Amino acid sequence: MIRPADEDLHALADGRLSGDAKRAAEAWIAANPDDAARVAEWRRQARALHALFDPVLQESTPARLLAKARPARWRAAAAMGWVVLGTAVGYGVRGLYPAPGGPEVVLQRSAAVAHAVYAPEVRHPVEVPAEQEAHLSAWLSKRLGTPIRAPHLAAAGYTLLGGRLLPAEGGGNAAQFMYQSDAGRRVTLYLRTGETTNTGAAFRFARENSLAVFYWVEGGTGYALSGALEREELLQLANLAYRELAGAR
């Protein structure tokens, strides 16, 4: 049996494959667990991206933009937007649709998507478990090119589950640490380097549907703490994470 091209596996994950090509791809992943896991992961990423960005596509265009846009250019811009979003969904987090508003907003959106993809995982929520925390920190520090460690949130009732390496929007790498409470609620801390800000280390808050995110930049590293929590509870965790990280510097 010949392995299908990656393009066919992506098309299968997106529901765009049909006929003999679809049957061949389905037969392949049925016999090859590694590729089956990849296709399942792409489908999870696509669902997460749709959950975050479909409401944006349904928003009304602001009148001030419609007044300034020429019809032909507006149609071209709208078409390009659909192409970009389609690419983002098809390739998951690697092609994350960039949010307007500057790099800090992209940081927040990237963190929200990563949380939506991995927080629901039952069998594989993390790549390296907390039992290997020293290895996890050393590995992520090497890949991100700066010392990385997981803050401990046990004082607020959240235990470290572990972490993973992620691709960062625009190139490079990012890291994600995941925590879980005794009640089974999960929060994730997303980190990536090369960030700049005009607001110092001030916290900024955003909400993506039911998901709340506090994010900040410190020493060139961007941090975003995400969870389906009330603002005040997540703020308590963000403050704890910030103090833990500041104490390690």
Secondary structure, 3 states (H helix, E strand, C coil): CCCCCHHHHHHHHHCCCCHHHHHHHHHHHHHCHHHHHHHHHHHHHHHHHHHHHHHHHCCCCCHHHHHHCCHHHHHHHHHHHHHHHHHHHHCHHHHCCCCCCCHHHHHHHHHHHHHHHHCCCCCCCCCEEHHHHHHHHHHHHHHHCCCCCCCCCHHHCEEEEEEEEEECCCCCEEEEEEEEECCCCEEEEEEEECCCCCCCCCCEEEEECCEEEEEEEECCEEEEEEECCCHHHHHHHHHHHHHHHHHHC
